[in-house]
Amino acid sequence: QINLTTLWKQWYQRRVREKKEKIKSDDVPEISEEADEELDKKAERAVTTGKDVVMGISNLQEKDSDFFKFLQENDPELLNFSGESEDDDDEDSEGIEEEEEGEEEEEEVEEENEEEEIEAEEELPTEKEEEADIKEKVSHSTAVTKQHLVQWESALKRNSLPSWRELVKAFQAAVATAKGEEETDLKYCIVDPDMVNKVILLSLGNTSQLLHHHLGDSPTASPKWGKLKMSLKSYLTSLTELLGLLTSDDVLCAVMRHCKAMLSYYAAFSRLLKKYIKQHIMVWGSKAELSRVVAFTCLQAVVKKMPVFLEELLKKMYTEYTKCSKMMSPKSRDNIVLMRNCLVELFKINPSITYTTGFLYIRQLAVTLRSVIVNKKETETVYNWQYVNCLHVWVSVLADCDACLQPLIFPLIQVMMGTLKLHSSPCFHPLHLHVIRMLLHLGASTNKHIPLLHPLLEILEFCTAPHKAPATKPIDLTCVLRVTKGYKKTKAFQEGVFELTYELLLNYTSQLSLSISFPEVAFPITVWLKKWNKRCTIPKYTGQIKQILEKVDTVSREMTDRRSSVTFSPKDLEKVTQWESELPESALTKYFNTWLRIHRKVLADKSAAEEKEENKEALKEENDKEKEEEEEKEQEAHPRKKKKLKKKKKSSEKTEETAKSTDNSVVEAEVIDNGDLVEDIVLSD
């Protein structure tokens, strides 16, 4: 037999659970234990009100027909349940009222939330309202006027501290307006842009004098330091921010000179001093030449006043140099040379710090070269301007160095010789010549013999036969590391390579001519150059090499004659160096100096002629533009002349086209008659 009470209890519990989950999902997903108990009571109250029971019984016939028939046979009163009882009428009515009130409250809360959202959307500020808010904020801060400046200037002459504090606040407002900040909580604001310059000039002209009057040479030891510390810090922060905003070189130099005068006050704030260094390094690496020089003097003053910052400053300046030296051109070459000279000056201050930093960066260059050789990577990681300029820095540093830096010379030479042997293609001959020039400079300044005859002769092999490619405009090989395969075959490239190689060969032999062992060293040079003269078919080049051979022969004979009267042996190094220092200037060095002077004069004349031609072309273009503008004005004034000018233009264009076509036909006929195969040439109209 089925117990009706147990079935009813199960059905009742299930309904209470469902009602509870529904209420819980409608209200809040996460509730406390007390709220959970209230939900249980609410669900039981909702089930026992009768609505759910009646709905459940009405749906029982559809869901469970067998159980519905069983209730009809055994307990028909249960099916006639109306949800009302004599004892619980008051409680049920109260539960219904509470539910209705809760639903009404929820509806009211939802309506209130909707109204708040609508009001918030309506209250969103438009662009005009935002501008009005900014004006209101500005209105709270007082605008700087001429009267303020006159009062401050007269008070600063008396070294008044309150007026200087007000000037600092105005200076902060001036920097904020220069930045473009509209919303500021500062005391002053500047509406007139001319007032910004006046405030800055007034603060720059009077601050250092006033601070020196009140704080003296040692600011932190002064009794007034506590009163002026915060105002001074805000002034210095605004001053460093101003450095990054200026574009005019004159104004930038004036501000940097003022920063240099304020360096003793920067030293009291370590963070501001780091910002000072950072801003000046940025100016040193990016602005014009005068600004770079002034920035370097400011950085040099930091090192002199606080030598602790030398190592950090060297590393930051070296990294900035590597960033700025990625490309080389005739315009940027002077700036890169200036930065290199500045670095060399700083590296000379402390040799011990120079040794540690030099060892680190030379090792880094060696590691990159080794990775290219071992892993067979592309040569672009080494054959670039950044790598070559870094080598140039360390050559300049070690060329005139102390004894403690001598151990770095050999690894640097090994790295440079490795770069020479990395790729022997003629396309990279400009880079090879750059590296050989650096090695010659390092060997001459340190009195080290570096064998460079073999790489020079390898480059000379490129110039044995004339190149048949058409002539093109020569390139300045001092600003180039590699050339294309098409330009490699041109005569202009061959002549440029030979001139540079001839200059370096003369330099190499002239350096060796001052050595007591020159006759022995000159023997392989004469043998190889004579062989090269036999293979070379260009008489211009062979004649120049014969001159070197003659000079080498005369110097070797003179050296052997002088050596015959020597009493010391090769072991006596001190006597050997003394004897070499007493030698007069050799014939090779005289010839090299005269040739170099004439060669530089010729290059200067060529550059001057090219500049004149460029100026003439620019003037022609300007005149043509002026004529075109005058013609257009005449056309607008006299419309009849417009047709005549159009006819003249058409006739001139036709004549130019016919002339070009005849020139092209003549060129094609010459190429066909000669029967030569010309590559990489396109005849365009």
C-alpha positions as CSV (number, residue, x, y, z in Angstrom):
1,Q,0.0,0.0,0.0
2,I,1.1,3.5,-0.8
3,N,1.2,5.9,2.2
4,L,-0.5,9.1,1.0
5,T,1.2,11.2,3.7
6,T,4.7,10.3,2.5
7,L,3.8,11.0,-1.1
8,W,2.4,14.3,-0.1
9,K,5.5,15.2,1.9
10,Q,7.8,14.3,-1.0
11,W,5.7,16.4,-3.4
12,Y,5.6,19.2,-0.9
13,Q,9.4,19.2,-0.3
14,R,10.0,19.2,-4.0
15,R,7.7,22.2,-4.6
16,V,9.3,24.1,-1.7
17,R,12.8,23.4,-3.2
18,E,11.7,24.6,-6.7
19,K,10.2,27.8,-5.2
20,K,13.3,28.5,-3.2
21,E,15.6,28.2,-6.2
22,K,13.3,30.5,-8.2
23,I,13.3,33.1,-5.5
24,K,17.0,32.8,-5.0
25,S,17.7,33.2,-8.7
26,D,15.5,36.3,-8.9
27,D,17.1,38.0,-5.8
28,V,20.8,37.4,-5.3
29,P,23.0,34.5,-6.3
30,E,25.2,34.6,-3.2
31,I,23.5,34.9,0.2
32,S,24.3,34.3,3.9
33,E,22.9,31.6,6.1
34,E,20.3,33.9,7.8
35,A,19.1,35.0,4.4
36,D,18.9,31.3,3.4
37,E,16.7,30.5,6.3
38,E,14.4,33.4,5.4
39,L,14.2,32.0,1.9
40,D,13.1,28.6,3.2
41,K,10.3,30.3,5.2
42,K,9.3,32.3,2.2
43,A,9.2,29.3,0.0
44,E,7.1,27.3,2.5
45,R,4.8,30.2,2.9
46,A,4.4,30.5,-0.9
47,V,3.7,26.8,-1.3
48,T,1.2,26.6,1.6
49,T,-0.7,29.7,0.4
50,G,-2.5,27.4,-1.9
51,K,-1.7,28.8,-5.3
52,D,1.1,26.4,-6.0
53,V,-0.8,23.5,-4.6
54,V,-3.8,24.2,-6.7
55,M,-1.7,24.6,-9.8
56,G,0.2,21.4,-9.0
57,I,-3.0,19.4,-8.6
58,S,-4.5,20.8,-11.8
59,N,-1.4,19.8,-13.7
60,L,-1.2,16.4,-12.0
61,Q,-3.6,14.8,-14.4
62,E,-1.4,15.6,-17.3
63,K,1.9,14.8,-15.7
64,D,1.0,11.7,-13.7
65,S,-2.4,10.2,-14.7
66,D,-2.0,7.0,-12.7
67,F,-1.4,8.9,-9.4
68,F,-4.3,11.2,-10.2
69,K,-6.7,8.1,-10.6
70,F,-5.3,6.7,-7.4
71,L,-6.2,10.0,-5.5
72,Q,-9.7,10.0,-7.0
73,E,-10.3,6.5,-5.7
74,N,-8.7,6.8,-2.3
75,D,-8.8,10.5,-1.2
76,P,-11.0,12.6,-3.5
77,E,-11.0,15.5,-0.9
78,L,-7.4,16.1,-1.5
79,L,-8.1,16.9,-5.2
80,N,-10.7,19.4,-4.1
81,F,-8.1,21.4,-2.1
82,S,-8.7,25.1,-2.5
83,G,-5.7,26.3,-0.5
84,E,-7.7,27.8,2.4
85,S,-8.0,26.5,6.0
86,E,-9.8,27.8,9.0
87,D,-6.8,28.0,11.3
88,D,-4.3,29.5,8.9
89,D,-6.4,32.1,7.1
90,D,-4.8,35.0,8.8
91,E,-1.3,33.7,8.3
92,D,-1.9,32.9,4.6
93,S,-3.4,36.3,4.0
94,E,-0.4,37.9,5.7
95,G,2.0,35.9,3.5
96,I,0.1,36.9,0.4
97,E,0.3,40.5,1.4
98,E,4.0,40.3,2.2
99,E,4.6,38.7,-1.2
100,E,2.6,41.4,-3.0
101,E,4.4,44.1,-1.0
102,G,7.8,42.6,-1.9
103,E,6.9,42.4,-5.6
104,E,5.8,46.0,-5.5
105,E,9.0,47.1,-3.8
106,E,11.1,45.2,-6.4
107,E,9.2,46.9,-9.2
108,E,9.7,50.3,-7.5
109,V,13.5,49.6,-7.1
110,E,13.7,48.6,-10.8
111,E,11.8,51.8,-11.8
112,E,14.1,53.9,-9.7
113,N,17.2,52.3,-11.2
114,E,15.9,52.9,-14.7
115,E,15.2,56.6,-13.9
116,E,18.7,57.0,-12.4
117,E,20.3,55.5,-15.6
118,I,18.3,57.8,-17.8
119,E,19.3,60.8,-15.6
120,A,22.9,59.7,-15.7
121,E,22.8,59.5,-19.5
122,E,21.1,62.9,-19.6
123,E,23.8,64.3,-17.3
124,L,26.8,63.2,-19.5
125,P,28.7,66.4,-20.3
126,T,28.9,67.6,-23.9
127,E,32.0,69.2,-25.4
128,K,30.8,72.7,-24.6
129,E,30.1,71.7,-21.0
130,E,33.6,70.2,-20.7
131,E,35.1,73.4,-22.0
132,A,33.0,75.3,-19.5
133,D,34.2,73.1,-16.7
134,I,37.8,73.7,-17.7
135,K,37.2,77.5,-17.8
136,E,35.7,77.2,-14.3
137,K,38.8,75.3,-13.1
138,V,41.0,78.0,-14.7
139,S,38.9,80.7,-13.1
140,H,39.7,79.3,-9.6
141,S,43.5,79.8,-10.4
142,T,44.6,83.4,-10.8
143,A,46.0,84.5,-14.2
144,V,49.6,85.8,-14.3
145,T,49.7,89.5,-15.4
146,K,52.3,92.1,-16.1
147,Q,51.7,93.5,-12.6
148,H,52.7,90.2,-11.1
149,L,55.9,90.1,-13.0
150,V,56.8,93.7,-12.1
151,Q,56.2,93.0,-8.4
152,W,58.2,89.8,-8.4
153,E,61.1,91.3,-10.3
154,S,61.4,94.2,-7.9
155,A,61.1,91.9,-4.9
156,L,63.7,89.4,-6.4
157,K,66.2,92.2,-6.6
158,R,66.0,92.4,-2.8
159,N,66.3,88.5,-2.7
160,S,62.7,88.1,-1.3
161,L,61.9,84.4,-0.7
162,P,58.0,84.7,-0.6
163,S,58.0,86.4,-4.1
164,W,60.4,83.7,-5.3
165,R,58.0,81.0,-4.1
166,E,55.2,82.7,-6.0
167,L,57.4,82.8,-9.1
168,V,58.1,79.1,-8.8
169,K,54.3,78.5,-8.9
170,A,54.0,80.7,-11.9
171,F,57.0,78.8,-13.5
172,Q,55.2,75.5,-13.0
173,A,52.1,77.0,-14.7
174,A,54.3,78.1,-17.6
175,V,55.8,74.6,-18.1
176,A,52.3,73.1,-17.8
177,T,51.0,75.4,-20.6
178,A,54.0,74.6,-22.7
179,K,53.2,70.9,-22.3
180,G,49.6,71.6,-23.3
181,E,48.0,70.5,-20.0
182,E,44.6,72.2,-19.6
183,E,43.5,70.7,-16.3
184,T,45.9,71.7,-13.5
185,D,45.4,72.3,-9.8
186,L,48.1,75.0,-9.7
187,K,47.7,78.4,-8.1
188,Y,48.4,80.3,-11.2
189,C,47.5,79.9,-14.8
190,I,48.8,81.6,-18.0
191,V,46.4,82.6,-20.7
192,D,48.6,84.8,-22.9
193,P,51.3,82.7,-24.7
194,D,53.8,85.6,-24.6
195,M,53.6,85.5,-20.8
196,V,55.1,82.0,-20.8
197,N,58.4,83.3,-22.2
198,K,58.5,86.2,-19.8
199,V,57.9,84.0,-16.7
200,I,60.6,81.6,-17.9
201,L,63.1,84.3,-18.5
202,L,62.4,85.9,-15.2
203,S,62.9,82.7,-13.3
204,L,66.0,81.7,-15.2
205,G,67.6,85.1,-14.6
206,N,67.1,85.4,-10.9
207,T,66.8,82.0,-9.3
208,S,70.5,80.9,-9.1
209,Q,71.6,84.3,-7.7
210,L,68.8,84.2,-5.0
211,L,69.5,80.7,-4.0
212,H,73.2,81.3,-3.7
213,H,72.5,84.3,-1.5
214,H,70.3,82.3,0.9
215,L,71.9,78.9,0.8
216,G,75.5,79.5,-0.1
217,D,78.0,77.1,-1.6
218,S,76.7,74.0,0.4
219,P,72.9,74.2,0.2
220,T,72.1,71.2,2.4
221,A,74.2,72.6,5.3
222,S,72.3,75.9,5.3
223,P,69.8,76.5,8.1
224,K,67.3,77.7,5.5
225,W,67.4,74.4,3.6
226,G,64.3,73.0,5.3
227,K,62.2,76.0,4.3
228,L,63.4,76.1,0.6
229,K,63.6,72.4,0.0
230,M,60.1,71.7,-1.4
231,S,59.9,74.9,-3.5
232,L,63.4,74.1,-4.9
233,K,62.4,70.5,-5.7
234,S,59.3,71.7,-7.6
235,Y,61.3,74.2,-9.5
236,L,64.0,71.7,-10.6
237,T,61.4,69.2,-11.7
238,S,59.7,71.8,-13.9
239,L,63.1,72.9,-15.2
240,T,64.0,69.3,-16.3
241,E,60.6,68.9,-17.9
242,L,61.2,72.1,-19.8
243,L,64.4,70.7,-21.4
244,G,62.3,68.1,-23.3
245,L,59.8,70.6,-24.6
246,L,62.2,73.2,-26.2
247,T,62.9,73.2,-30.0
248,S,64.9,76.4,-30.5
249,D,68.6,75.8,-30.1
250,D,69.3,79.2,-28.6
251,V,66.7,78.8,-25.9
252,L,67.7,75.2,-25.2
253,C,71.4,76.2,-24.8
254,A,70.3,79.0,-22.3
255,V,68.2,76.6,-20.3
256,M,71.0,74.0,-20.2
257,R,73.5,76.6,-19.0
258,H,71.1,77.5,-16.2
259,C,70.8,73.8,-15.3
260,K,74.6,73.6,-15.1
261,A,74.6,76.6,-12.7
262,M,71.9,74.7,-10.6
263,L,73.9,71.5,-10.5
264,S,74.8,71.8,-6.8
265,Y,71.1,71.9,-6.0
266,Y,70.4,68.9,-8.3
267,A,73.0,67.0,-6.3
268,A,70.7,67.1,-3.2
269,F,68.0,65.1,-5.1
270,S,69.2,61.8,-6.5
271,R,66.1,61.2,-8.7
272,L,66.2,64.7,-10.2
273,L,69.9,64.3,-10.9
274,K,69.2,61.1,-12.9
275,K,66.5,62.9,-14.8
276,Y,69.0,65.7,-15.4
277,I,71.5,63.3,-16.9
278,K,68.8,61.6,-19.0
279,Q,67.5,64.8,-20.5
280,H,71.0,66.1,-21.3
281,I,72.0,62.8,-22.9
282,M,68.9,63.0,-25.1
283,V,69.9,66.5,-26.2
284,W,73.5,65.3,-26.8
285,G,72.3,62.6,-29.1
286,S,69.5,64.3,-31.1
287,K,69.9,68.1,-31.4
288,A,72.1,70.5,-33.4
289,E,75.8,70.8,-33.0
290,L,75.8,73.8,-30.5
291,S,73.2,72.1,-28.3
292,R,75.2,68.9,-28.3
293,V,78.3,70.7,-27.2
294,V,76.5,72.5,-24.4
295,A,74.8,69.3,-23.2
296,F,78.2,67.6,-23.1
297,T,79.7,70.4,-21.0
298,C,76.8,69.9,-18.6
299,L,77.4,66.2,-18.4
300,Q,81.1,66.8,-17.9
301,A,80.3,69.1,-15.0
302,V,78.4,66.2,-13.4
303,V,81.4,64.0,-13.6
304,K,83.7,66.6,-12.2
305,K,81.4,67.4,-9.3
306,M,80.3,63.8,-8.6
307,P,82.8,61.2,-9.9
308,V,80.6,58.4,-8.6
309,F,78.3,58.9,-11.6
310,L,81.1,58.4,-14.2
311,E,80.6,54.7,-14.9
312,E,76.8,55.0,-15.2
313,L,77.2,58.1,-17.4
314,L,79.7,56.4,-19.7
315,K,77.3,53.4,-20.2
316,K,74.3,55.6,-21.0
317,M,76.3,57.8,-23.4
318,Y,77.7,54.8,-25.1
319,T,74.3,53.3,-25.6
320,E,73.0,56.6,-27.0
321,Y,76.0,56.7,-29.3
322,T,75.2,53.2,-30.7
323,K,71.6,54.3,-31.2
324,C,72.6,57.4,-33.1
325,S,75.3,55.8,-35.2
326,K,73.2,53.2,-37.0
327,M,73.3,55.2,-40.3
328,M,76.1,57.3,-41.8
329,S,75.6,60.0,-44.4
330,P,77.6,63.2,-45.3
331,K,75.1,65.2,-43.2
332,S,75.2,63.0,-40.1
333,R,78.9,62.2,-40.2
334,D,80.0,65.4,-38.4
335,N,77.5,64.7,-35.5
336,I,78.7,61.1,-35.1
337,V,82.4,62.3,-35.1
338,L,81.5,64.9,-32.4
339,M,79.8,62.3,-30.2
340,R,82.8,60.0,-30.6
341,N,85.2,62.7,-29.5
342,C,83.0,63.5,-26.5
343,L,83.0,59.8,-25.5
344,V,86.8,59.6,-25.8
345,E,87.2,62.7,-23.6
346,L,85.1,61.1,-20.9
347,F,86.9,57.7,-21.2
348,K,90.2,59.5,-20.5
349,I,89.1,60.7,-17.0
350,N,89.4,57.4,-15.1
351,P,91.5,54.6,-16.7
352,S,90.4,51.9,-14.3
353,I,86.7,52.5,-15.1
354,T,87.6,52.7,-18.8
355,Y,89.3,49.3,-18.6
356,T,86.2,47.6,-17.0
357,T,83.7,49.2,-19.5
358,G,86.1,48.7,-22.4
359,F,86.6,45.0,-21.6
360,L,82.8,44.6,-21.4
361,Y,82.0,46.2,-24.7
362,I,85.0,44.8,-26.7
363,R,84.0,41.4,-25.5
364,Q,80.5,42.0,-26.6
365,L,81.8,42.9,-30.1
366,A,83.9,39.7,-30.1
367,V,80.9,37.6,-29.1
368,T,78.8,39.0,-31.9
369,L,81.5,38.3,-34.4
370,R,82.0,34.7,-33.1
371,S,78.3,34.0,-33.3
372,V,78.3,35.0,-37.0
373,I,81.3,32.8,-37.7
374,V,80.2,29.7,-35.8
375,N,76.5,29.8,-36.5
376,K,77.0,31.0,-40.1
377,K,74.6,33.8,-39.7
378,E,74.2,36.7,-42.1
379,T,77.1,39.2,-42.1
380,E,74.6,42.1,-41.7
381,T,74.9,41.7,-37.9
382,V,78.6,42.7,-38.1
383,Y,78.8,44.5,-41.4
384,N,76.8,47.6,-40.4
385,W,77.5,51.1,-39.3
386,Q,76.7,50.5,-35.7
387,Y,79.4,47.8,-35.4
388,V,82.0,49.8,-37.3
389,N,81.4,53.0,-35.3
390,C,81.7,51.1,-32.0
391,L,85.1,49.8,-33.3
392,H,86.0,53.3,-34.1
393,V,85.3,54.5,-30.6
394,W,87.6,51.9,-29.0
395,V,90.3,52.6,-31.5
396,S,90.2,56.3,-30.6
397,V,90.2,55.4,-26.9
398,L,93.1,53.0,-27.0
399,A,95.2,55.1,-29.5
400,D,96.3,57.4,-26.7
401,C,95.9,55.4,-23.5
402,D,97.7,54.7,-20.3
403,A,99.6,51.5,-19.5
404,C,96.7,49.9,-17.7
405,L,94.7,49.9,-21.0
406,Q,97.4,48.3,-23.1
407,P,96.0,44.7,-22.6
408,L,92.8,45.7,-24.5
409,I,94.8,46.5,-27.7
410,F,95.4,43.0,-28.8
411,P,91.8,41.7,-28.5
412,L,90.6,44.8,-30.3
413,I,93.0,44.1,-33.2
414,Q,91.9,40.4,-33.3
415,V,88.2,41.5,-33.6
416,M,89.0,43.9,-36.4
417,M,91.1,41.4,-38.3
418,G,88.2,38.9,-37.9
419,T,85.8,41.5,-39.5
420,L,88.2,41.9,-42.4
421,K,88.3,38.1,-43.1
422,L,84.5,37.6,-42.6
423,H,83.5,38.3,-46.2
424,S,86.0,39.0,-49.1
425,S,83.4,40.1,-51.7
426,P,84.3,43.3,-53.7
427,C,80.9,44.7,-52.7
428,F,82.2,45.1,-49.1
429,H,85.5,46.7,-50.1
430,P,84.4,50.1,-48.6
431,L,84.0,48.4,-45.2
432,H,87.4,46.7,-45.6
433,L,89.0,50.0,-46.3
434,H,87.3,51.6,-43.2
435,V,88.7,48.8,-40.9
436,I,92.2,49.0,-42.5
437,R,92.3,52.8,-41.9
438,M,91.4,52.3,-38.2
439,L,94.0,49.6,-37.8
440,L,96.7,51.9,-39.3
441,H,95.7,54.6,-36.9
442,L,95.9,52.2,-34.0
443,G,99.3,50.8,-35.0
444,A,100.8,54.2,-35.6
445,S,99.7,55.7,-32.3
446,T,100.6,52.6,-30.1
447,N,103.8,51.7,-32.1
448,K,102.4,48.2,-32.9
449,H,103.1,46.4,-36.1
450,I,99.9,45.1,-37.6
451,P,100.3,43.0,-40.8
452,L,98.0,44.7,-43.4
453,L,99.8,44.0,-46.6
454,H,97.7,41.0,-47.5
455,P,94.2,42.7,-47.2
456,L,95.5,45.7,-49.1
457,L,96.8,43.5,-52.0
458,E,93.4,41.6,-52.0
459,I,91.7,44.9,-52.7
460,L,94.2,45.8,-55.3
461,E,93.4,42.6,-57.2
462,F,90.0,44.1,-57.9
463,C,91.7,46.9,-59.9
464,T,93.9,44.8,-62.3
465,A,91.5,44.9,-65.3
466,P,89.3,47.9,-66.5
467,H,85.6,47.5,-65.9
468,K,83.4,47.9,-69.0
469,A,80.2,48.9,-67.3
470,P,78.9,52.4,-68.3
471,A,80.2,55.4,-66.3
472,T,78.0,56.6,-63.4
473,K,78.2,59.3,-60.9
474,P,80.9,58.5,-58.3
475,I,79.8,57.8,-54.7
476,D,81.5,59.1,-51.6
477,L,82.9,55.8,-50.3
478,T,83.7,57.3,-46.9
479,C,79.9,57.1,-46.1
480,V,79.3,53.7,-47.6
481,L,79.9,50.1,-46.4
482,R,78.8,48.1,-49.3
483,V,77.7,48.6,-52.9
484,T,75.3,46.7,-55.2
485,K,76.5,44.1,-57.7
486,G,75.6,46.4,-60.6
487,Y,77.6,49.3,-59.2
488,K,80.5,47.0,-58.5
489,K,81.2,46.6,-62.2
490,T,81.4,50.4,-62.9
491,K,84.5,52.4,-63.6
492,A,83.6,55.0,-60.9
493,F,83.7,52.4,-58.2
494,Q,87.0,50.9,-59.4
495,E,88.6,54.3,-59.4
496,G,87.3,55.2,-55.9
497,V,88.5,51.9,-54.5
498,F,92.0,52.3,-56.1
499,E,92.5,55.8,-54.7
500,L,91.6,54.8,-51.2
501,T,93.7,51.7,-51.4
502,Y,96.7,53.6,-52.8
503,E,96.4,56.1,-50.0
504,L,96.3,53.4,-47.3
505,L,99.3,51.5,-48.9
506,L,101.3,54.7,-48.9
507,N,100.4,55.3,-45.3
508,Y,101.3,51.7,-44.4
509,T,104.8,51.9,-46.1
510,S,105.5,55.3,-44.6
511,Q,104.9,54.0,-41.1
512,L,107.2,51.1,-41.7
513,S,109.9,53.3,-43.1
514,L,110.7,54.6,-39.6
515,S,111.6,51.2,-38.4
516,I,115.1,49.7,-38.2
517,S,113.7,46.5,-39.8
518,F,112.4,48.2,-42.9
519,P,114.7,46.4,-45.5
520,E,113.4,43.0,-44.3
521,V,109.8,44.2,-44.2
522,A,110.0,45.9,-47.6
523,F,111.2,42.7,-49.4
524,P,107.7,41.0,-49.6
525,I,106.1,44.4,-50.5
526,T,108.3,44.9,-53.5
527,V,107.9,41.3,-54.7
528,W,104.1,41.3,-54.5
529,L,103.7,44.8,-56.0
530,K,105.9,43.9,-58.9
531,K,103.8,40.8,-59.6
532,W,100.6,42.9,-59.4
533,N,102.1,45.5,-61.9
534,K,102.7,42.7,-64.4
535,R,99.0,41.5,-64.1
536,C,97.5,45.0,-64.2
537,T,96.5,46.3,-67.6
538,I,95.6,49.9,-66.6
539,P,98.6,52.2,-67.2
540,K,97.4,54.8,-64.8
541,Y,97.4,52.4,-61.8
542,T,100.7,50.8,-62.7
543,G,102.5,54.2,-62.9
544,Q,101.4,55.1,-59.4
545,I,102.5,51.7,-58.0
546,K,105.9,52.1,-59.7
547,Q,106.4,55.4,-57.8
548,I,105.8,53.5,-54.5
549,L,108.3,50.8,-55.5
550,E,110.9,53.4,-56.3
551,K,110.5,55.2,-52.9
552,V,110.5,51.8,-51.1
553,D,113.8,50.9,-52.8
554,T,115.5,54.2,-51.9
555,V,114.4,54.1,-48.3
556,S,115.6,50.5,-47.9
557,R,119.0,51.3,-49.3
558,E,119.3,54.3,-46.9
559,M,118.3,52.2,-44.0
560,T,120.9,49.5,-44.7
561,D,123.6,52.1,-45.0
562,R,122.7,53.6,-41.7
563,R,122.4,50.3,-40.0
564,S,125.9,49.3,-41.0
565,S,127.4,51.8,-38.5
566,V,125.3,50.6,-35.6
567,T,127.1,49.1,-32.5
568,F,124.1,47.6,-30.6
569,S,122.3,44.4,-31.2
570,P,118.5,43.8,-31.8
571,K,118.2,42.7,-28.1
572,D,118.9,46.3,-26.9
573,L,115.3,47.5,-27.3
574,E,115.9,50.9,-25.6
575,K,118.8,51.7,-27.9
576,V,116.8,50.6,-30.9
577,T,113.8,52.9,-30.0
578,Q,116.2,55.8,-29.3
579,W,117.9,55.2,-32.7
580,E,114.6,55.1,-34.5
581,S,113.4,58.4,-32.8
582,E,116.5,60.2,-34.1
583,L,115.8,59.1,-37.7
584,P,115.0,62.0,-40.1
585,E,111.8,62.0,-42.2
586,S,112.1,59.4,-44.9
587,A,111.4,59.8,-48.6
588,L,108.2,57.7,-48.3
589,T,106.7,60.0,-45.6
590,K,107.5,63.1,-47.6
591,Y,105.9,61.7,-50.7
592,F,102.9,60.5,-48.7
593,N,102.4,64.0,-47.1
594,T,102.6,65.8,-50.4
595,W,100.3,63.4,-52.2
596,L,97.8,63.6,-49.4
597,R,97.8,67.4,-49.4
598,I,97.3,67.5,-53.2
599,H,94.6,64.8,-53.1
600,R,92.6,66.7,-50.4
601,K,92.8,69.9,-52.4
602,V,91.4,68.2,-55.5
603,L,88.6,66.7,-53.5
604,A,87.8,70.1,-52.0
605,D,87.7,71.7,-55.5
606,K,85.4,68.9,-56.7
607,S,83.0,69.4,-53.8
608,A,83.0,73.2,-54.3
609,A,82.2,72.7,-58.0
610,E,79.4,70.3,-57.2
611,E,77.9,72.8,-54.7
612,K,78.0,75.5,-57.4
613,E,76.2,73.3,-59.8
614,E,73.6,72.4,-57.2
615,N,73.1,76.1,-56.5
616,K,72.7,76.9,-60.2
617,E,70.1,74.2,-60.6
618,A,68.2,75.5,-57.6
619,L,68.3,79.0,-59.0
620,K,67.0,77.7,-62.4
621,E,64.2,75.9,-60.7
622,E,63.2,79.1,-58.8
623,N,63.3,81.2,-62.0
624,D,61.2,78.6,-63.8
625,K,58.6,78.7,-61.1
626,E,58.5,82.5,-61.1
627,K,58.1,82.5,-64.9
628,E,55.3,80.0,-64.7
629,E,53.5,82.0,-62.1
630,E,53.9,85.2,-64.2
631,E,52.5,83.3,-67.2
632,E,49.5,82.1,-65.2
633,K,48.8,85.6,-64.1
634,E,49.0,86.9,-67.7
635,Q,46.7,84.1,-68.8
636,E,44.1,85.1,-66.2
637,A,44.4,88.7,-67.3
638,H,44.4,88.1,-71.1
639,P,42.4,85.0,-72.1
640,R,43.4,85.4,-75.8
641,K,47.1,84.8,-75.0
642,K,46.2,81.5,-73.3
643,K,45.6,79.7,-76.6
644,K,48.9,80.9,-78.0
645,L,50.8,79.7,-75.0
646,K,49.2,76.3,-75.2
647,K,50.2,76.0,-78.8
648,K,53.8,76.9,-77.9
649,K,53.9,74.3,-75.2
650,K,52.5,71.6,-77.5
651,S,55.1,72.4,-80.2
652,S,57.9,72.4,-77.7
653,E,56.8,69.1,-76.3
654,K,56.6,67.6,-79.8
655,T,60.2,68.8,-80.6
656,E,61.5,67.3,-77.3
657,E,59.8,63.9,-78.1
658,T,61.3,63.8,-81.6
659,A,64.7,64.7,-80.3
660,K,64.5,61.9,-77.6
661,S,63.4,59.3,-80.2
662,T,66.3,60.2,-82.5
663,D,68.8,59.9,-79.6
664,N,67.4,56.5,-78.5
665,S,67.6,55.2,-82.1
666,V,71.2,56.4,-82.4
667,V,72.1,54.7,-79.1
668,E,70.4,51.4,-80.1
669,A,72.3,51.5,-83.5
670,E,75.6,52.0,-81.7
671,V,75.0,49.0,-79.4
672,I,74.0,46.8,-82.3
673,D,77.0,47.8,-84.4
674,N,79.4,47.2,-81.5
675,G,77.9,43.8,-80.6
676,D,78.7,44.3,-76.9
677,L,76.4,42.7,-74.3
678,V,75.4,45.4,-71.9
679,E,73.8,44.3,-68.7
680,D,71.5,46.1,-66.3
681,I,70.8,49.1,-68.6
682,V,67.4,50.4,-69.4
683,L,67.0,53.1,-72.1
684,S,64.1,55.2,-71.0
685,D,62.5,58.2,-72.7
